[in-house]
Amino acid sequence: MRHANIKFSGLILILMGVLMLAPLGCASAPKGDDIRVYLNPKRATDPGEVERFGQVLKELRQRNETVEKSPEWLREAYGSVKIKLLNDIPREEFAGYGKYLKKNAAYIIVHPAYYAFFENDVILSSEKDKTVFPEKNIVERLYDRLSFFDLNFKIMQEQERLLRDFLEVMSAEKRLIIVVLPLDYEGHLSYGRIPGLDEYARYINEVTNESESVIYVKSSDWNLGYLTEENLGLLSDFLREIGARHILLGGGYIGRCLENFYMSITGSFGTNEVYVLPEIAAVSPRDLSDAWTGGLLTGEGRIDFKTAARNLKKPNAYGIQRIMPNVGRLSIYDFYPRTPKNKP
């Protein structure tokens, strides 16, 4: 196994969520509507870059509160996924996507929000009255549920939050992201199919901001992360054409769909520059045994990234992982706020 700590230059550090979880015990799930930003003063040395990113966040928040709340936008968002399907992009246009690479790195997210839409056992179904659209998407409704003493559910909430905010900010920053969506997902949503109210499509459209830097490809099945031979060849051609040298993976689940995809892409692309990012790699609730979850949550109910990375580098991680992947780190990001040591 090759271990790597991928360091990309950058100034922005994402702060996830509006409220932090209270100390473990009978804490409620934090509200997850907003995205806040924390700039590490050791990195934020260019005032122009700080100002630029502040403007990006301002525009992102404005979009979330205006465009994505309008009935007109919601009607379209609930209809279908709006980002481009890789199969529909002419090959002569592949090279143009190279402009969205940062440090020659492409992010690939496998089955985003799988828990919320395909495994969540709590009914979060939409109203069937299509003239009134839900104010929040299903993942945000998941944040609003009380956690109480269910530590595993806290982990699932935090994993969903981390990936949601990562996608929001990176798509707004116009970074190259490839999303692997479950094949024929409409027939396997845990809340059932509701014609005209495709909650998964709404979620994907919201978190990607319909950005031209985000595209998607379909997995070979709704509950597998493998790609068909045709799609794998197409994706490999695309990555080579745009000059991607680092493939950075997130999504879910570790040892399951994420590992399926890792095996597919490394079989075609090689293993040297393919990494799983523990900050945005999700564990299945079925694999959250006490043997592996110890230390995964901090006392404040946050994911401990050092523990998450350490787990990934152990044999048979979470009792399900067959191979130990290369492990990278999102070193330019700080997903939670830091309290100054001298603060009273």
N, C-alpha and C positions, 0 to 999 in steps of 0.2 A: 504494500500500500504506500502510496505517495501522499504525504501530508503537506498541505500548503496553507499559508496564511496570506491570502491575497490582499494586497494593499493598493488601493487606488487613491490617487490624489483627489481631494474634494473637500468642500467646506461644509456641506450640509449634513446635519444629523437629525434624523426623524424622531420626534417625541410622540409616542403612541397614546391616543386617547385623551379625553378631557379630564377625567378624574382617575386617580390611582386607586387600586384596591386597598381597602383598609386591611390591617393585620388579619391574618388567617383566623377563621372562626366563623362568626355569623356575619360575614361581610356581604354586601350586595355587589352585583356586577356593576362595573363602572359604565357610565354613559359613553357610547362609542361614536357619536355623530360627527365629532370634529377631529381635525388633525392639527396638532400643535408642533412647533419646531424648537429645537434646542441647538444653539450654535456653540460648539466647543471653542472657547477663546484661544486655545493653543493652535487651532486650525484656522479660525476665522480671522485672518490677517488682512484680507483684501476687502476694504469697505464697499467697493463696487460690486463684488461678488455677493456679499451679504445682502446688499440692497436689492440686487437682481433676484436672489432667491426669495427674499421677502415679498417681492412683487409676484413671483410665481405662486406662492402660498396664498396671497391675497386673492389672486384671480381664481385659484382652485376653490377656495372657500366660497367665493361669490358664485361660481358655477354650481357648487353643491346646493347653495341656498336659493338660487333663482332658477336657472335653466333646468336643473334636475328635479325641481319641485313643480314645474309647470305641467298642467294636464296634457298639453300638446307633446312635450318631450316624453312624458311617462307613457303615453299611448304608443309612441313609436318604440320606446325602450322595451316595453312589455311584448312587443310583436316579434322581435328576432334579434340575434346578436349582430351588432353593427360594425365591429372591426372586421378587417378583411381576412378571408380564408386563404391560406397559403396556396391551395390548389387553384384558386381563381386569379392569382397574380401571374401575368405573363413572365416567362423566364428572362426576357430582355429588360424587365424592370427590376430584377433581383438586385443588381449592383447598386441601384439608387438607395437601397435601405442601409448601405454601409455608413451613410452620414449619421445614422442614429447610434452607432457604436461609440462607447466610451472606453478608451484603453483596450480596444479590440475585444470587448466582452459583450456577449449576448446572454440575456437572462431568459431562462425557460421555466415556466411555472406549470406544474402538472396538476390537473384536476383541482383548481382553486375552490375553496369553500366546500369541499366534499362533505365534511361533517354536517354543516348547516343544511345542505340541500338533499343529501342522499342517505345520511345515517342518523340524523337527529330524531330521537323518539318522542319529542314533544311537538304537538301539532302547532304549527305556525302558519297555517294556511291563509291565503288571501281572501278578502271579501269577493263574493261572486258577482257583486254589482260592479260592472266594468265602467260605470260612469263616475265612480268615486275610487281613486287609486290610493293604496296604502301610503301613508306619509313616509314610512321607513321601509327599507328592504329587509329581507329575512335575516341577514347577518346582523344588522343593527338591532332587530327585534331579539335576536339571540343574546346580544350584549345586555339587554334590559332585564333579562331573567335573573332572579336572585340565585346566588350560588350556595349560600349557607355553608354547610360543612362538606359539600361535594367538591373535593379538591380536583378530581379528574375533570369535572365540568369546568372548573376554573381554567384548567390547562387548555381545554378545547376553546373556551372563549378567548383566551390570550393568543392562541395560535391563529385563530380567525382574525383577530384584530391586527396582529403583526403583518400578516400577508395582505390584508385589505389596505392598510395604510402604505405599505411598500408599493403596491400596485398604483395607488392613487398618486403618490408623489413621483414615482419613476415615469409613469405615463405622462404626467404633466411636464416633467423635465425632458420629454421626448427621447427617452432611452429605448433601445431596441429590446422588446419583450415578445417572446413567443409563448402563447398560452395553449396548453394541451387540454382540450375540452373532451369530456366523455362522449363517446359515440352514442347517438340516439338518446341523449340524456333526458329528453322530454318524457319518455316512457318509464323513467325510473326515479323520478323525484319523490321524496318521501311523503310529500303532502299531496301527491297525485297531480295529474295533468288538469289544468284549468284553461280551456281555450281562451286566447286573448290576454291571459295573465301569466306570462312566462317569467316567473320570479328569477330564475337563473339568468335569463337573458338580461333582465333589468340590472341585476347585480354586476354582470360582466361589463355592460355598457357604462355603468356608473364608475366602477373602479378603474376602468381603462380610459375614461373620459373620451371614448371614441377616438383616441389618438391614432394618427397615421403611423406612429412608430410601433404600434402593437398589432400583431397578427395572430391568427390561431390555426391550429391543425387538430384533427380529430384522432383520438386513440383508437385502437383496434376494437375495443369493447367498452361499455360504460363503466365496468369495474376492473379494468386492466389498464396499465399505463403503457403497454407495448404499442408500437406503431406498426401499421401494415408495411409490407415490403415496399409498396409504392410510395407511401407517405414518408417512410424513413429515407428512401433514396432522394425524394424531393427535398426534404428538410436538410439532408447532408449537402446536397448541391447548393441550396440557398446559403447555408452557413459558410461554405467555401467561397462562394461568389462574392459575398459581402466582406470577406476577410476576417471573419470571427476566429480568434485564436483561443479565447477562453470561453467555456460554456459553463454558466453558473446556474445551478438547479435549485428550485424550491417547490413547495406544494406538498401534496400528500398522496399516499402515506409512506413514511419510512418503512422499508422492508416489504412494501406492497406495491402500489401503483408507481410511486416515485422510483423504487428500485427497478421495476419493470422498464421504465423509461431509461434509467441509467444504463441498464444492460443493452437496450436497443441502441442508444446513441453512441456508447463506447464501442460497441461492436462495429459501428460504421465509421465513427469519427476518431477512435482511439481513446485511451484512458488518460494520457498525459495532461491534458488541459480541461478535463471535465470535473467539476467540483460540486458537491452538495453543500448548501449554505444552511447551517443549523439554525440561524435566526429565523428563517422562513420555511423550514422543513417541518411538516406536521406529523405527529404520532397519531395512530388510530386509537380511539377509545378502547378498542378490544385489546390493545397491547399495553395499556397503562397499569401494569402490575406494580406492587409496592417495591419489588426488586429494582425497578428501573426509574420510578418516579421520585425516589428519594433525592431531594436537592434540586429537582427540576423547577420547583416554584420557590421563590424567595419568600421571606416572612411577610412581604407586602403583597404577595399574590402575583408576582411577575415571573415570566420565564427567566431562568438563570441560564444565560447563553454559554457560559463555561461548562456547566453540567451538560447542556444539550450537545455541545461539541464533543465533550469527553465520551458521552454515551455512543455517539455515532462512530467513534474510533475503537469501540470494543467489539469483539467477536459476538455474533448473534445478538446484536443490539435489539432491545425490547422483545427478545425472544422470537424474533421474526426475520431479521435481516440476514440474508444469506451471504452477502459479500460486504466487505468494508470499503466504502467509497473513498475517493479523495475528498478531504474536508477543507472547504475554504471558509473565510470569514468576511462578513460585511464590515470591514474595519473603518469605513468612513461614516458609519451610522451609529448613533446612540439612540436606541429605541425608547429609552425612559429618561426622565430628568435626573440630573445629579444634584444632590443637596450640598451646597458649599460646606466644608468642614467647619468653618468659623461662623456658620449661621446659628443663632441662638435657638 
